Amino acid sequence: MIPTAYGDRMHARFASVRDCFHDLFAAGRETGAGLTVWYDGEPVIDLVGGTRSVVAPGVAVAPTGAADPWRPDTLVNVYSVGKPVAALCLLLLVDRGRLDLDDPVAAHWPGFRAPATVRQVLSHTAGLPVFPVPRPAGAVADWELLCADLAAAEPEWAPGSIAGEHAWTYGHLVGELVRRVDGRSVGGFLAEEIAGPWRLDLGFGLGAADQRRCADLSYGDPGWPTRMLGEPGSLRARALGNPAGGLDLAVLNSPLWRGAEVPAVNLHATAAALARLYAGLLAGGTLDGVRLFSPELVAEATRVQYDGPDLVLDRRAYWTLGMQWEPDGSWGMGGIGGSSAWADPERGYTFAYATARLADHDRVDELVEVLHSCL
């Protein structure tokens, strides 16, 4: 589908990246998305295209969708791209001396059964990648219920011994620690302590006005949810399948999902906000003169804490405190469905792609290949 609208702001040096972005729409591989890149401390690419509406699950935007273009302030669910954002809320409290990375979780969360530390929670080695009690989709709105399930859970492995992405549970583990230490929900903390000071258009648990800015997700193909879950009964399937509905468009595009705080997977954001966030981290924790994090905290947060097999991803993984590190030195996070955001210190850029079309990451791979050719 040819995009109905673009919002283009771009340095001439990166014209080929814009062309690649446009080609994704022309080839029918994209229906609505935003792309932002900062280079050498400045935004050099800021593109939006397509529309934010779908007519039915898995169906592309209708011709009348031209009246509902993807705008610079369109929010979209970016799945695990939100994990580092949740982690940063807890890390800000660490930076302020409210808790230590090697504190037992139970020191701040009485009744928490697993002998895991704050560091192990942040680095996906706590052994709690699965909500232990099967719950329906409506449970995403019941924070206390899901946290109680996790507090009583037996870990799948000895905490610290191996990693497995805490696909759905990460945000509740991190977010409940934020709430226990600070008193605010992770969504409230994010809004007041990070998004506000750094002027970031992103959040957990959207109000009605922000929900009206959201793009509807759609499947790149109907088999996408089944592929994401993997083998029935596997650790991955158990990690991604409970509570129910996390891959179901009827849930994902609902006020229930958008209004709940499921910080592991339901950050709603613009690409511009994500690239801006990573620009602040790449600059050592200061953005536009506003320091949120110390350089020492940023260095520790982006250092590899675990290098080894990941039982959920079923591959080798390098986990920092909330992000994945890559062998080229970049750090950040991709989400199932194709959204991604990261910083590349070696090349000096930050990158964010936010899409409503749930498919593979080949779109990002192609954009990055062209971007690197421009550098």
Residue pairs with C-beta under 8 A, 6 or more apart in sequence:
1 25
1 28
1 31
1 50
1 60
1 61
2 25
2 26
3 22
3 25
3 30
3 49
3 50
3 51
3 70
4 50
4 51
4 61
4 65
4 66
4 69
5 48
5 49
5 50
5 51
5 66
5 69
5 70
5 71
6 22
6 47
6 48
6 49
7 46
7 47
7 48
7 49
7 70
7 71
7 72
8 18
8 46
8 47
9 43
9 45
9 46
9 47
10 17
10 18
10 44
10 45
10 46
10 47
11 39
11 44
11 45
13 44
13 374
14 37
14 44
14 45
14 371
14 374
16 370
16 373
16 374
17 35
17 37
17 45
17 367
17 370
17 371
17 374
18 45
18 47
19 370
20 366
20 367
20 370
21 33
21 35
21 47
21 49
21 367
22 49
24 30
24 33
24 363
24 366
25 31
25 49
25 50
28 60
29 220
29 357
29 359
29 363
30 49
30 50
30 355
30 357
30 363
31 50
31 51
31 54
31 60
31 61
31 218
31 356
31 357
32 49
32 50
32 51
32 52
32 61
32 70
32 74
32 76
32 215
32 355
32 356
32 357
33 48
33 49
33 50
33 70
33 271
33 353
33 354
33 355
33 356
33 357
33 363
34 47
34 48
34 49
34 70
34 72
34 74
34 76
34 270
34 271
34 272
34 352
34 353
34 354
35 45
35 46
35 47
35 48
35 271
35 352
35 353
35 367
36 43
36 45
36 46
36 47
36 270
36 271
36 272
36 274
36 275
36 276
36 351
36 352
37 43
37 44
37 45
37 275
37 349
37 350
37 351
37 352
37 371
38 44
38 275
38 276
38 278
38 279
38 282
38 349
38 350
39 348
39 349
39 375
40 348
40 349
41 279
41 283
43 272
43 275
43 276
43 279
46 72
46 272
48 70
48 71
48 72
48 74
48 271
49 70
50 61
50 69
50 70
51 61
51 65
51 66
51 68
51 69
51 70
52 68
52 69
52 70
52 71
52 74
52 76
52 214
52 215
52 216
52 356
53 61
53 62
53 65
53 68
53 215
53 216
54 60
54 61
54 216
54 217
54 218
54 356
55 61
55 62
55 65
57 218
57 219
57 249
57 250
58 218
58 219
58 221
58 222
58 249
59 218
60 218
70 215
71 213
72 270
72 272
73 201
73 213
73 270
74 213
74 214
74 215
74 270
75 201
75 202
75 206
75 210
75 213
75 214
75 215
75 268
75 269
75 270
76 214
76 215
76 217
76 268
76 269
76 270
76 339
76 354
76 355
76 356
77 214
77 217
77 252
77 257
77 258
77 265
77 266
77 267
77 268
78 267
78 268
78 269
78 274
78 335
78 337
78 339
78 341
78 354
79 265
79 266
79 267
79 335
79 336
79 337
79 339
80 165
80 167
80 264
80 265
80 333
80 334
80 335
80 336
81 267
81 269
81 274
81 333
81 334
81 335
81 339
81 340
81 341
81 352
81 354
82 171
82 204
82 263
82 264
82 265
82 266
82 267
82 269
82 335
83 170
83 171
83 263
83 264
83 322
83 323
83 333
84 322
84 323
84 332
84 333
84 341
85 190
85 194
85 202
85 263
85 267
85 269
85 277
86 170
86 171
86 174
86 175
86 186
86 190
86 204
86 263
86 264
86 267
86 322
87 122
87 174
87 301
87 321
87 322
87 323
88 194
88 277
88 293
88 301
88 322
89 174
89 175
89 178
89 186
89 189
89 190
89 193
89 194
90 118
90 122
90 174
90 177
90 178
91 122
91 293
91 297
91 301
91 321
91 322
92 193
92 194
92 292
92 293
93 99
93 178
93 181
93 182
94 100
94 101
94 118
94 297
95 293
95 294
95 297
98 181
98 182
99 107
99 108
99 118
99 177
99 181
100 118
101 117
101 118
101 119
101 122
101 300
101 321
102 117
102 118
102 119
103 117
103 118
104 115
104 116
104 117
105 112
105 114
105 116
105 117
105 118
105 121
105 126
105 173
105 177
106 112
106 113
106 115
108 118
108 177
108 180
108 181
109 151
109 176
109 177
109 180
111 151
111 152
112 150
112 151
113 151
113 152
113 153
113 154
114 126
114 127
114 128
114 153
114 154
114 155
114 159
115 155
115 159
116 125
116 126
116 127
116 128
116 155
116 159
116 160
117 126
117 159
117 160
118 177
119 305
119 321
120 126
120 127
120 159
120 160
121 166
121 170
121 173
121 174
121 177
122 174
122 305
122 321
122 322
123 163
123 305
123 306
123 319
123 320
123 321
123 322
124 163
124 164
124 165
124 166
124 170
124 306
124 310
124 317
124 319
125 159
125 160
125 161
125 162
125 163
125 305
125 306
125 319
126 155
126 159
126 166
126 173
127 155
127 156
127 157
127 158
127 159
127 161
127 164
128 150
128 153
128 155
128 156
128 166
128 169
128 173
129 156
129 164
129 165
129 166
129 167
129 169
129 235
129 239
129 311
129 312
130 153
130 156
130 168
130 169
130 235
130 238
130 239
130 242
131 146
131 149
131 150
131 153
131 168
131 169
131 242
131 243
132 149
132 150
132 152
132 153
132 154
133 149
134 242
134 244
135 145
135 146
135 149
135 242
135 243
135 244
136 243
136 244
136 245
137 243
137 244
137 245
137 246
137 248
137 251
137 256
138 243
138 256
139 145
139 146
139 243
140 146
140 243
140 245
140 246
140 251
140 256
140 257
140 260
140 262
140 266
141 256
141 259
141 260
143 172
143 175
143 176
143 185
143 261
146 172
146 243
147 172
147 176
150 169
150 172
150 173
150 176
156 164
156 235
156 311
157 164
157 311
162 308
162 309
162 311
163 306
163 308
163 309
163 310
163 311
163 317
163 319
164 235
164 239
164 310
164 311
164 312
164 313
165 239
165 310
165 312
165 313
165 317
166 173
166 239
166 264
166 312
167 236
167 239
167 240
167 264
167 265
167 312
168 239
168 240
168 242
168 243
168 246
168 262
168 264
168 265
169 239
169 264
170 263
170 264
171 186
171 204
171 261
171 262
171 263
171 264
171 265
172 262
172 263
172 264
174 186
174 263
174 322
175 185
175 186
175 187
175 204
175 261
175 263
178 184
178 185
178 186
178 189
179 185
179 186
182 189
184 192
185 204
185 205
185 261
186 204
186 261
186 263
187 203
187 204
187 205
187 261
187 263
190 202
190 203
190 204
191 203
193 292
194 200
194 277
194 292
195 201
195 202
195 203
195 273
197 290
197 292
198 276
198 277
198 280
198 287
198 288
198 290
198 292
199 276
199 288
200 269
200 273
200 276
200 277
201 269
201 270
201 272
201 273
202 267
202 268
202 269
202 270
202 273
202 274
202 277
203 210
203 267
203 268
203 269
204 261
204 262
204 263
204 266
204 267
204 268
205 259
205 260
205 261
206 214
206 258
206 259
206 268
207 259
208 255
210 268
211 255
211 258
211 259
214 253
214 258
214 268
215 356
216 249
216 253
216 356
217 249
217 252
217 253
217 337
217 356
217 357
217 358
218 249
218 356
218 357
218 358
219 225
219 249
219 357
219 358
219 359
220 338
220 357
220 358
220 359
220 360
221 359
224 247
224 337
224 358
224 359
225 247
225 248
228 240
228 247
228 336
229 236
229 237
229 240
229 241
229 247
230 236
230 237
230 240
231 237
235 311
235 312
236 312
236 313
236 314
239 312
240 246
240 247
241 247
244 251
245 251
245 252
245 257
246 252
246 262
246 265
251 257
257 266
258 266
258 268
260 266
265 335
269 354
270 354
271 341
271 352
271 353
271 354
272 352
273 352
274 341
274 352
274 354
275 341
275 350
275 351
275 352
276 287
276 350
277 341
278 332
278 341
278 342
278 343
278 350
278 351
278 352
279 287
279 343
279 350
280 286
280 287
280 292
280 293
281 293
281 298
281 301
281 302
281 343
282 343
282 345
282 348
282 350
284 293
284 295
284 298
285 291
285 292
285 293
285 294
285 295
285 297
285 298
286 292
293 301
300 321
301 320
301 321
301 322
301 323
302 320
302 321
302 323
302 325
302 331
302 343
303 320
303 321
304 318
304 319
304 320
304 325
305 319
305 320
305 321
306 317
306 318
306 319
307 316
307 317
307 318
308 316
308 317
309 315
309 316
309 317
310 316
310 317
310 319
317 324
318 324
318 325
318 326
318 327
319 325
320 331
322 333
323 331
323 332
323 333
323 342
324 331
324 332
324 333
324 334
325 331
326 342
328 344
328 346
329 344
329 345
329 346
330 342
330 343
330 344
330 345
330 346
331 342
331 343
331 345
332 340
332 341
332 342
332 343
332 351
333 340
333 341
333 342
334 340
334 342
334 361
334 364
336 358
337 355
337 357
337 358
337 359
338 353
338 355
338 357
338 358
338 359
338 360
338 361
338 363
338 364
339 353
339 354
339 355
340 351
340 352
340 353
340 361
340 364
341 350
341 351
341 352
341 353
341 354
342 350
342 351
343 349
343 350
343 351
344 350
344 351
347 372
347 375
349 371
349 375
351 368
351 371
353 363
353 364
353 367
355 363
